[in-house]
Amino acid sequence: MEEVSTNLAFGGVQGVYRHPSSATGTDMTFSVFVPAHPAGQTLPVVWFLSGLTCTHANVTEKGEYRRACAELGLIFVAPDTSPRGQNVPDDPLGSYDFGLGAGYYVDATEPPFSANYRMRSYFEELSTLVFDRFPGDPSRQAIMGHSMGGHGALTIGLSEPGRFQSVSAFAPIVAPTQVPWGIKALRGYLGHDRATWRSHDAVALIEDGARVPVILVDQGTDDQFLTEQLRPDLLENACREAGIPLTLRRQAGYDHSYYFISSFMADHLRWHAARLGGAAR
Amino acid sequence: MEEVSTNLAFGGVQGVYRHPSSATGTDMTFSVFVPAHPAGQTLPVVWFLSGLTCTHANVTEKGEYRRACAELGLIFVAPDTSPRGQNVPDDPLGSYDFGLGAGYYVDATEPPFSANYRMRSYFEELSTLVFDRFPGDPSRQAIMGHSMGGHGALTIGLSEPGRFQSVSAFAPIVAPTQVPWGIKALRGYLGHDRATWRSHDAVALIEDGARVPVILVDQGTDDQFLTEQLRPDLLENACREAGIPLTLRRQAGYDHSYYFISSFMADHLRWHAARLGGAAR
């Protein structure tokens, strides 16, 4: 693992790191914020999965999470959203919603994407690396994300029962098997057999019996993707029927941008910290 | 004035605007955050002048000022750092510290820069525009900046007695007539007669009798530009001799980046708000 940069921020260290990934067959870059803490102490870890077109850098620069993480004693990890590099295939049409910057947190089975687009396995590989190299407590983890990354947070949370004390999202894609973004991506990465898609769809996972302890979702009412791509109503219905405690906050006037995310980031982190126990200081 | 974008953030509106400037002879872009406030109420205004290479966008995206401005009821304005456009001359060598992105908040007198690089006059033009179009209270103003913009905040603050209740800076260039960055810029914009430079040098202005009510400066001790370009000790000495109350905080381990700025942005805004009276709500 190579240190790309470290900067002191809010008394902690905001780092950016690069490592060769066996999951993707490429170098991968991610960021980690570690707040100031007593030597030898471990801290809860919050995973933040980003949305379409993003790298680790978007939330790192615009997410405004460091003040709250420093106050609450949370490690904040931001992975990239796809493999990258000269030999990594992209959408042949170069669109923003498939290929580079759009890995959808799945392991692709369709060539040519199956060689590198293994972002679900990459998440596990990165988890191992992070707990090996940073003072995270694996028994206290939360996962959150934005848009495509909200999809990632929900589906990974639902797929690993017991791992995450809490799951939250900003404007998540909740049912990719039912919306244009998701159908394009899942068909491209997983092929035409829709049965294989269900384990990468939060609503379908819940319908099929998957559970998480608690979910918080913020959704802007002026989000341009709300009715066609995001459909929080589908998550609301699925959680109601499954008895999963979902807090869905429709935030009047907010859009899909980091201005929206940053406005409610501290709320989410406080909510996670209350369920993670915070740092034992 | 044209609206480039507006986004709801922390209950207020983060806008980006463009307007034709008579001072620079170009279109200029700037950002304004207006917090939620009762209709008809005016709010104090904080001017943020950015550093070398920046546009309005750097602090707008990375400055983390919106939460504090929303809480404190402060309008936050971020101008660009130079004229821009096809016909605007740049440093012939394309260096980062002169020309585009490096206007130094002076009115150039040397050709070819004198036609467009009139950033001191532009600040006044923008002030008029902002108070005309946004609910700012001209009797309650603060000015702050970073690096070259810290130089701008200090020199404009010192040049307009009575206008600003408070002046603050992150890692400012305090004595451009004495450091390489400043000497290059002032010579390039103002010519070889150093007598004309003194009114654009905070330390010289103080030596020549200019005063502001109070100054707050944060300076990272690991700032790569500290000893050669920034020299806060020169400001410290000048303020001590002049009796200007300066709070100079040497922040251990911090660098010159927005990670440093964002860490202490809320501190500065609270400090300004205490002197501006805040919104009367």
Interface residues (C-beta under 8 A of the other chain):
Chain A: N7 L8 A9 F10 G11 Q14 E61 K62 E64 R66 R67 G220 D222 G253 Y254 D255 S257 Y258 Y259 F260 S262 S263 A266
Chain B: N7 L8 A9 F10 G11 Q14 E61 K62 E64 R66 R67 G220 D222 G253 Y254 D255 S257 Y258 Y259 F260 S262 S263 A266
